[in-house]
Amino acid sequence: MLKELNIENYILIDKLSLHFDDGLTVLTGESGAGKSIILNAIKLCLGEKSSKDIIRDDSRKAKFELIFEGDDLYVITREVFPSGRSISRLNGDVISISELTKVTEKLIDLFSQKEHNYLLDKSNQVEFIDNYSGESNKKLLKEIGEIYTKRGSLLDKLKTLENDTNSFDEIVYEYEEISKLGIDPNKDGTLDDEYKKIVNISQIRDHVYSLREHLDNSIESIYKSTDITTTIREYDELFDSLNDRLNNSYYELKDVYDEILNYRVEEYDESYIREVEDRISEIEYLKKKYSKNLEELYDYQLLLKDRMDAFHSKDDLIESIREEIKKEEERYYKKSDELKVLRERAFEAITKELTKLLSELSIKNAAFKLVFEQMDFREGGLYEAEIYASLNGLRYKPLKDIASGGELSRIMLALKTIYTKSEGIKCIFFDEIDAGISGKSAFEVGSKIKEIARDNQVVSITHLPQIACFADHHILVTKDDSNTEVKKIDEKEHINRIAFMMSSVVTDKSVDSAKELISRALKV
């Protein structure tokens, strides 16, 4: 349940705190007062793209906070800085937008004109049907996607083989040129270090002899020092620790000295030096020729070997890949047909709910069908689907081509009702659900929203008294100069607001009409 919305430094809002309750809450106000700004603030808090242009005072950040309460407490904040950078947090911890979406998609559902248009897109209609079906459709979609990817990989492999213009002799030549060196990335990778040691061996020898001499003198000096500290420690306990440290230094230095004493300075003859130089030169030549480092050169040698082995049986390999492609395509067709059947079944169930809901919204003669179109191979399956509707006995047309805005609004409301029910979403926010409707149709839409609000928390931005009259809670949005403010209004103010929405003026007559409308709503 959405409990609280806090906004700071956002467009028309300096600072605003809004508390929400169960049931149906309506937001009303004059055009331009900032009703939709409140919805957009919620969207921003939930992760919608932001920019520095939304900041009211660009000397400080804009801040948004949503608080949801239920089995768990969710405090979601979003800060947008004058630089345009933004940070989202969940219960105080920084969170990515993608991770935040996973958390919030089951907490609240926003339905505005943008989402209205979203459901008119046939690809989104299919997604809606799949979500309604549950895991069965999603599992099949995943399998179809994996088959599609595997088939694409096999086609690429086949194309490479069929277009391979390299002759067998060229492959053999390159393989022999590289393999005759017997490259070992581990051993040959140390050649440069070994060569550096070889050419500097005389300096190494001189330094080792010098080091032995210095260490011998140092060890002798430390040994004598320990004799002194052993004597002094009898008179001053401070020298206990100093004596221990000198002893430790003595034994540590003695170990180093012993290792250096045992170090053997190798002697290299001229033939071995030339051998190392020649090998380095040969490897560097091939690295430059093939534009590869040592590891890549070794891997290329293995690839050439595989190609040599495959070259003799190239036709068999091509045929084998073609057979595998054929099997994957058969699986693809089969899985696509299975998905088509599942979607048809799901849509039958949706249609039953949809026609029932529309009947309650005074659309009595509505019929729907799911029209499939076979496509080329694609990740989402072989068939594309689109919802077609027939109203009042007229011919079926795509949902997006229904002429009446009022009918379309009611169909979208019904679809949204089915969606939120199937997804288990308990908080719904409507904006412009009343687009294109008035009078009796608007009252029926208000009645349906009220019905949804009996089991869910619903917030609706509306311009229509026929919807506002069903409110359990009424929030009035006003604009004072350049600042948007909100106020929860009491029963008397609610009646006056409905009266004003009905006739643009509050009179005894309009108040009586408002009371009558509210009374009708209470009886539904």
BATORLO-985781 format. One record per residue: residue in three letters; z, x, y of N, C-alpha, C in turn. Coordinates in steps of 0.1 Angstrom, whole numbers, plus 5000, padded with zeros to 4 digits. Example, Ala and Ser with C-alpha at 12.3 -4.5 7.8 and 13.67 -1.06 7.14 Angstrom:
// residues 2
Ala507851324943507851234955507851324967 Ser507151284978507151374989507951295000 
//
This chain:
// residues 524
Met500050084988500050005000500050095013 Leu499150055022499150135035500250085043 Lys501150175047502350145055502150175070 Glu501550285073501550335087500350415090 Leu499850395102498750485108499250535121 Asn499150665123499450735135498250815140 Ile497950795153496850855159497250925172 Glu496751045175497051115187495751185193 Asn495551155206494451235213493151205207 Tyr492751085205491451045198490750945207 Ile489650985213488750905221489450825231 Leu489650685228490350595237491850595235 Ile492350675225493750665221494450785225 Asp495450775233496350885236497350905225 Lys498150795222499050805211499250655206 Leu499150635193499250505188499850505174 Ser500750415172501450405159501250255154 Leu500750235142500450105137501050085123 His501949985122502549955109501949835102 Phe501749845089501049745082501949685072 Asp501649555068502549475059501649425047 Asp502349365038501549295027500749185032 Gly499849125023499049015027497949045035 Leu497448945044496348965052496748995067 Thr496249105071496449145085495049145092 Val494949075104493749075111493949155124 Leu492849225128492849295141491749225149 Thr492149175161491249115170491349175184 Gly490349155192490349205205488949195211 Glu488849215224487549205230486649325226 Ser485349305227484349415223484649535232 Gly484649645226484949775233486349805234 Ala487249725229488749755231489149865222 Gly488449885211488750005202489149965188 Lys488749835184489049795170488449885159 Ser487149905161486449995151486850135152 Ile487350175164487850315165489050335155 Ile489850235153491050245144490550265130 Leu489450195126488950215113488350355111 Asn487650395122487050535121488150635120 Ala489250615127490350705126490850715111 Ile490950605105491350605090490350685082 Lys489050665085487950735078488150885080 Leu488450925092488551065096489751125088 Cys490851055087492051095080491751115065 Leu490851025060490451035046489451135043 Gly488851205053487951315051486651305056 Glu486351205064484951185070484751305079 Lys483451345080483051455089483551435103 Ser484151545109484651535123483951635132 Ser484151615145483651715154484651725166 Lys484451825174485351835186485151725196 Asp484051655195483651545205484651435204 Ile485351415193486251305191487551325199 Ile487851445204489051475210489151425224 Arg490151355227490351295241490551395251 Asp491551475249491951585258491751715251 Asp490651795255490251905248491152035249 Ser492252015256493252125257494252125245 Arg494152015237495052005225494351935214 Lys494951945202494251895190494451745189 Ala493551685181493651545177494351535164 Lys495251435162495951425149495951285144 Phe495751275130495751145124496651155112 Glu497351045109498351035098498250905092 Leu498150905078498250775070499350795061 Ile500150685059501250685050501050565040 Phe500950605027500850505016502150505008 Glu502650385005503850374996503450294984 Gly504050334973503850254960504750324950 Asp504150354938504850424928505150564933 Asp504250614942504450754948504250734963 Leu504750834970504550834985503450934988 Tyr502450894996501350985000501350985016 Val501551105021501451125036500251215038 Ile499251155044497951225046497751255061 Thr497551385064497351415078496051495080 Arg495451475091494251555095494351595109 Glu494151725112494251775125492851835129 Val492351795140491051835145491251915158 Phe490852045158491152135169490052135179 Pro490252175191489252185201488052275197 Ser488252365188487152445183486252365174 Gly486652255169485952175159486452195145 Arg487252295143487852315130488852205127 Ser489052175114489952075110490752115098 Ile491952055096492752085084493351955079 Ser493251935066493851815060495051855051 Arg496051775051497251795043497651675035 Leu498151695023498751585015500151625013 Asn501051535018502551565017502851705021 Gly502251745032502551875038501751995033 Asp501051975022500352085016498852075020 Val498252185024496852185027496052155015 Ile494952065017494152015006492752005010 Ser491852035001490352025004489951885005 Ile488851855012488351715013488051654999 Ser487451734991487051684977488251644969 Glu489251734970490451694962491251574968 Leu491151564982491751454988491051324984 Thr489751324984488951204980489351154966 Lys489651254957490051214943491351134943 Val492251174953493551104954493450974960 Thr492650964971492650844979491650734975 Glu490750764967489650674963490250544956 Lys491450564950492050444944493150384952 Leu493450444964494450394973493950284983 Ile492750304988492150214998490650214997 Asp490150095000488650075000488250025014 Leu487350105020486950065033485549995032 Phe485449885039484149805039483749775053 Ser482749855057482149835071480649815069 Gln479949805081478549795080477849905072 Lys478450025073477850135066477950115051 Glu479150065046479250035032478449915028 His478349825037477449705035476049755031 Asn475549845040474149895037474149975024 Tyr475250045021475350125009475050044997 Leu475649924996475349844984473949784983 Leu473249794994471849744994470949854988 Asp471349974987470550084981470550064966 Lys469450064960469350034946470050144937 Ser470050264942470650374934472250354934 Asn472750294945474150274946474550144938 Gln473550054937473849934929474049974915 Val473250064910473350114896474750184894 Glu475150254904476450324903477550224903 Phe477350114910478350004910478449944897 Ile477349914890477349854877477949954867 Asp477650084868478250184859479750194860 Asn480250184873481650194875482350064869 Tyr481649954871482249834865482349844850 Ser481349904844481349914829482450004824 Gly482850104831483850194827483250324821 Glu484050374811483750504806482450514797 Ser482050404791480950404782479650444789 Asn479450374801478250414808478250554814 Lys479450594818479550734824479350834813 Lys479850814801479650904790478150914786 Leu477450804786476050804783475250884794 Leu475650854806474950924818475151074817 Lys476351114813476551264811475751314800 Glu475651244789474851294778473351304782 Ile472851204789471451204794471251314803 Gly472151344812472051454821471951594814 Glu472751604803472751724795471451744788 Ile470951634782469651634776468551674785 Tyr468551614797467551644808467551794811 Thr468751854813468951994816468452084805 Lys468752044793468352124781466852124780 Arg466252004782464751994781464052074792 Gly464652074804464052154815464152304812 Ser465252344806465352494802464352524791 Leu464152434782463152464771461752464777 Leu461452384786460152384793459852514800 Asp460952554807460752684814460452804804 Lys461252794793461052904783459652894777 Leu459152774775457752754769456752804779 Lys456952774792455952814802455852964804 Thr457053024803457153174803456353234792 Leu456553184780455853234768454353214769 Glu453953094774452553064774451853134785 Asn452553174796451953244807452153394807 Asp452753444796453053584794451753664793 Thr451353734804450153804804450253954800 Asn451453994798451654134794451154154779 Ser450354264777449854294764450954354755 Phe450754344743451754404733451854554736 Asp450654624739450654764741451554804753 Glu451554724763452354744775453854734772 Ile454154634764455554614761456054734752 Val455154784743455554894734455755024742 Tyr454755044752454855164760456155174768 Glu456455064774457755064782458955074774 Tyr458955014762460055024753460255164748 Glu459155234744459255374739459655464750 Glu459155444762459455534773460955534776 Ile461655414776463055394779463855434766 Ser463455384755464355404743464455554738 Lys463355634741463455774737464555854743 Leu465055804754466155864761467555834754 Gly467555724746468755684739469855664748 Ile469655574758470555554769471855484764 Asp472955544768474355494765475055474778 Pro475155344783475755324796477055384798 Asn477855384787479255444789479255594790 Lys478455664781478355804782477555854794 Asp476355804795475455844806476055814820 Gly476855714820477455674833478355784839 Thr478855874831479755984835478956114838 Leu477656114836476856234838477056304851 Asp476956224862477056274875478456344877 Asp479556284872480856344873480956474865 Glu480256474853480256594845479556704852 Tyr478356674858477556774864478356834876 Lys479056754884479856804895480856904890 Lys481456874879482456964873481857094869 Ile480657084863479957204858479657304869 Val479057254880478557334891479757394899 Asn480957334897482057384905483157454896 Ile482757494884483657544874484357664879 Ser483657754886484357874891485457844901 Gln485257754910486257714919487457644912 Ile487157564902488157504894489057604888 Arg488457714882489157824875490057894885 Asp489557924897490357994907491557914911 His491357784913492457694918493457674907 Val493057674895494057654884494957774883 Tyr494357894884495158014883496158024895 Ser495657984907496557984919497657884917 Leu497357764912498257654910499357694900 Arg498957764890499957814880501057904887 Glu500457994895501358094902502358024911 His501857934919502657864929503757774922 Leu503357714911504257624904505357714897 Asp504957824892505957914885507057954895 Asn506557994907507558034917508457914922 Ser507757794923508557674927509657644917 Ile509257644904510157614893511357704893 Glu511057834895512157934895513057904907 Ser512457874918513257844930514157724929 Ile513657614923514457494921515557524910 Tyr515257604900516257634890517457704896 Lys517157794905518257864912519057774921 Ser518257674927518957584936519957494929 Thr519557464916520557374908521857454905 Asp521657584903522957664901523857644913 Ile523257654925524057644937524757504939 Thr523957404937524457264938525557234928 Thr525357294916526357274905527757324910 Thr527657434917528957494922529557414933 Ile528657374943529157294955529657164951 Arg529057094941529556964937531056954933 Glu531557074930533057074926533857054939 Tyr533257074951534057064963533656944971 Asp532456894969531956774977531156684968 Glu531556564966530856474956529456434961 Leu529156454974527856424979526856504971 Phe527156624966526256704959526056664945 Asp526756564940526556514927525156454926 Ser524856364935523456304935522356404938 Leu522656494947521656594951521356684939 Asn522456724932522256804920521356734909 Asp521656604907520856524898519456514902 Arg519156494914517756484919517056624918 Leu517756734920517156864918516856884904 Asn517756844895517456864880516256784876 Asn516156654881515056574878513756634883 Ser513756684895512556754901512156874892 Tyr513156944888512957064880512157024867 Tyr512656924860512056894847510656824849 Glu510556754860509256684862508256794866 Leu508656894874507756994878507357084866 Lys508357104857508157184845507157124836 Asp507156984835506156914827504756934833 Val504656924846503356944853502857084850 Tyr503757184851503357324849502857344835 Asp503557284825503157304811501757254808 Glu501457134815500157074813499057164819 Ile499357214831498357304837498257434830 Leu499357484824499257604816498357584804 Asn498357464798497557434786496157394790 Tyr495857374803494557334807493557444804 Arg492557404797491457504793490257494802 Val489957594810488757594818487557634809 Glu486757524808485657544799484557634804 Glu483857694795482657784799481357714795 Tyr480457704804479157634802478057744803 Asp477257744792476057834793474957774800 Glu473957854804472857804813472057694806 Ser471857704793471057604786471657464786 Tyr473057454785473657324786473557274800 Ile473757354810473657304824472257254826 Arg471157324821469857274823469657134816 Glu470257124804470157004796470756884804 Val471856904810472456794818471656764830 Glu471156864837470256844848468956764845 Asp468356804833467156744829467456594825 Arg468556564819468856424815469056344828 Ile469856394837470056324850468756294856 Ser467856394856466556374863465656274856 Glu465656274842464856174835465356034837 Ile466756014837467255884839467055834853 Glu467155924863466855884877465455844879 Tyr464555904872463155874873462855734868 Leu463455694856463255564851463955454859 Lys465055484865465755394873464955364886 Lys464355464891463455444903462155364899 Lys461555404888460355344883460455194881 Tyr461555154874461755014871462754944880 Ser463155004891463954944901465254884895 Lys465954964886467054914879468155014879 Asn469454974879470455064877470655094862 Leu471555184858471655224844471955104834 Glu472855024838473154904829471954814828 Glu471254784839470054704839468954764831 Leu468854894832467754964824468054954809 Tyr469354964805469654944791469354804786 Asp469754704795469554564791468054534790 Tyr467254594799465754574799465154634786 Gln465754744782465254804769465554704757 Leu466654644757466954544747466054424748 Leu465754374760464854264762463454304757 Leu462954424760461654464755461654464740 Lys462754504734462754504719462654354714 Asp463354264720463254124716461854074718 Arg461254114729459854064731458854124721 Met459054254718458254314707458354234694 Asp459654204691459854124678459253994679 Ala459353924691458853794692457353784693 Phe456753894698455353894701454553864688 His454953914677454153894665454253754660 Ser455353684664455553544659455553454672 Lys454753494682454753414694454253274692 Asp453253254685452753124682453753034675 Asp454453094665455453024658456552984667 Leu456953074676458053044686457652934695 Ile456452934700455952834709456052694702 Glu455552694690455552574682456952524680 Ser457852614677459252574675459852514687 Ile459552574699460152524712459552384715 Arg458252364712457652234714458252124705 Glu458652164693459252074684460652034690 Glu461352134695462652114700462652024713 Ile461552044721461351964733461151814729 Lys460351804718460051664713461351594709 Lys462151664702463451604697464351564708 Glu464351654719465251624730464651504738 Glu463351494739462751374745463051244738 Glu462951254724463351134716464751094719 Arg465651194719467051164722467251104736 Tyr466451154746466451104759466050964760 Tyr464950924753464450784753465550694747 Lys466050744736467050664728468350634737 Lys468850744743470050724751469750644764 Ser468550654769468150574781468150434778 Asp467550404766467450264761468950204759 Glu469750284753471150244751471850214765 Leu471650304775472150284788471650154794 Lys470350134793469750014798470449884792 Val470649884779471349774773472749754779 Leu473449864780474849854785474849804799 Arg473849844807473849794821473449644822 Glu472549604813472249464812473449374809 Arg474249424799475449354795476449344806 Ala476649464813477649464824477149374835 Phe475849374838475349294849475549144846 Glu475349104833475648964829477048924833 Ala478049014830479448984833479648984848 Ile478949074855479049074870478548944876 Thr477348904870476648784875477548654874 Lys478248644862479148534860480248534871 Glu480848644874481848654884481248624898 Leu480048684900479448674913479048534917 Thr478448464908477948324910479248234913 Lys480248254905481548174907482048204921 Leu482148324925482648364939481748304950 Leu480448314948479548264958479548104959 Ser479848044948479947904948481147864957 Glu482247934956483347914964483147944979 Leu482048024981481648054995480447975000 Ser480247854993479147764997477747814994 Ile477547904985476247944981476147894966 Lys475647774965475747704952474647744942 Asn473447764947472347784938471847934939 Ala472748024936472448164936472148214921 Ala471148284920470848344907470548494909 Phe470848574899470648724900470048774887 Lys469248884889468748954877468649104881 Leu468649174870468549324872467149364867 Val466449414877465049454874464949604871 Phe464349634860464249774856462849824858 Glu462749954862461450024864461550154857 Gln460550174848460550304841460050414850 Met460750524849460450634858460050754850 Asp459650864856459450994849460751044845 Phe460751154838461951214833462851254846 Arg464051214845464951244856466451254851 Glu467351304858468651334854469451204851 Gly469151094859469850974857469350874847 Gly468450924838467950834828466550784831 Leu465850724821464450684822464250564831 Tyr465250474833465050354840465850344853 Glu465150304863465750274876465950124876 Ala467050074882467349934883467649894897 Glu467349764900467649714913468049564911 Ile469049524919469549384918468549294927 Tyr468049184920467249084927468048954928 Ala467848884938468548754940467548644943 Ser467948524939467248404942468248304947 Leu467948264960468848164966468148034969 Asn468847924966468247794968466947774961 Gly466747824949465547804941464347884946 Leu464547964955463348044960463148164950 Arg461948234952461648334943462648454944 Tyr462748534934463648644934463048754943 Lys464048814951463648924960464749024959 Pro464449154962465549254962466649214971 Leu467849254968469049214976468849254990 Lys468249364993468149415007467149325015 Asp466349245008465249165015465749025017 Ile466948985014467448855017467548835032 Ala466848725037466648705051467948675058 Ser468748585053469948535060471048645060 Gly471448685072472548775074473848715069 Gly474048585071475248515066475348515051 Glu474248485044474248485030474448625024 Leu473848725031474048855026475448905028 Ser476148865039477548905041478448845030 Arg478148725026478948655016478748725002 Ile477448755000477148824987477848964987 Met477849034998478549164998480049154997 Leu480549045002482049015001482348994986 Ala481548914980481748884965481649004957 Leu480649094960480449214952481649304954 Lys482049314967483249394970484449354963 Thr484649214962485749164955485749204940 Ile484549194934484449234920484749384919 Tyr484249464928484449614927485849654928 Thr486549594938487949634940488849594928 Lys488449474923489249424911489049524899 Ser487749564897487449644885488049784887 Glu488149834899488649964902490149974904 Gly490849854905492249854906492749894920 Ile491949874930492249914944493049804950 Lys494249844956495149744961495149724976 Cys494449814983494349804998492849805002 Ile492549695009491149685013491049665028 Phe490149735035489949725049488549675052 Phe488449555058487149505061486849515076 Asp485549555079485049565093483749495093 Glu483549405102482249335103481849255091 Ile482849205083482549115072482048985077 Asp482248955090481848825095480448835102 Ala479748945100478448955106477448845101 Gly476848775110475848675107476348545102 Ile477648515103478148395098478948325109 Ser479148195108479948115117480347985111 Gly481147905118481447775113482047765100 Lys481447675091481947645078481947775069 Ser480747845070480647965062481748065065 Ala482048085078483048175082484448135077 Phe484648005077485947955072486047985057 Glu484947965050485047995035485148145032 Val484548225041484748375039486248405042 Gly486748345052488248365055489148325044 Ser488748215038489548165026489448255015 Lys488248315012488148415001488948545004 Ile488848585017489648705020491148685018 Lys491548565022492948525020493348525006 Glu492448474997492648474983492848614977 Ile491948704982492048844978493448904982 Ala493848864994495148915000496348864993 Arg496248764984497448724976497848824966 Asp496848904961497249004951497049144957 Asn496449154969496149284975496549294989 Gln496649414995496849425009495449425016 Val495249345025493949335031494049345047 Val493249425053493249435067491749405071 Ser491649315081490249275085490149285100 Ile489049355105488749345119487749225120 Thr488049135129487149015130487048965144 His485848895147485648835160485748685158 Leu485948635146485848495143487248425141 Pro487548315148488748245147488848185133 Gln487748155126487748095113488248195102 Ile488248325105488848425097490248465101 Ala490448475114491748515120492848415117 Cys492448285115493348175113494148195100 Phe493548275091494248285078495248405078 Ala495448465089496248585089497748565086 Asp498248655079499748665077500348745089 His499548835094499948925105498748945114 His499048935127497948945137498249065146 Ile497249155147497349265156496349255167 Leu496749255180495849245191495549385196 Val494249415198493849545203493249525217 Thr493849595226493449585240493149725246 Lys492449725257492149845264492549835278 Asp493449935282493949935296493350065302 Asp492550045312491750155318490950225307 Ser491350345303490650415293491450445281 Asn492450355278493350375267493450255259 Thr493350275246493450155236494850145232 Glu495350015232496749985228496649875217 Val497749865209497849765199499149695200 Lys499149565196500449495196500449385185 Lys501549385178501649275168502149155175 Ile501349045174501748925182502448825173 Asp503348745180504148645173503348515171 Glu503948415165503248295161502648225173 Lys503348215184502848155196501548225202 Glu501748365202500648445207499448435198 His499748425185498648405175497848275177 Ile498548175180497848045183497048055195 Asn497648115206496848135218495648225217 Arg495848325208494648415206493548345199 Ile493948265189492948185181492248085191 Ala493048025200492447935210491448005219 Phe491848125223490948195232489648235224 Met489748275211488648315203487648195201 Met488248075201487447955199486647905212 Ser487347925223486647865235486647955247 Ser487148085245487148185256488148145267 Val488948055265489948015275491147945268 Val492347965273493547895266493847775274 Thr493647665268493947535275494747445264 Asp495247335269495947255259495047205248 Lys493747175252492847135242492447245232 Ser492247365237491847475228493047515219 Val494347505225495547535217495647435206 Asp495347305208495447205198494447225187 Ser493247275191492147305182492547425173 Ala493247515179493647635172494747595162 Lys495647515166496747465157496147395145 Glu495147315148494447235137493747335127 Leu493047435133492347535124493347605116 Ile494447645121495547725114496147635103 Ser496247505106496847405097495947395085 Arg494647385088493647375077493647505068 Ala493847615074493947745067495147745057 Leu496247695062497447695054497347605042 Lys496547505042496347415031495447465020 Val494647575023493747625014494447695002 
//
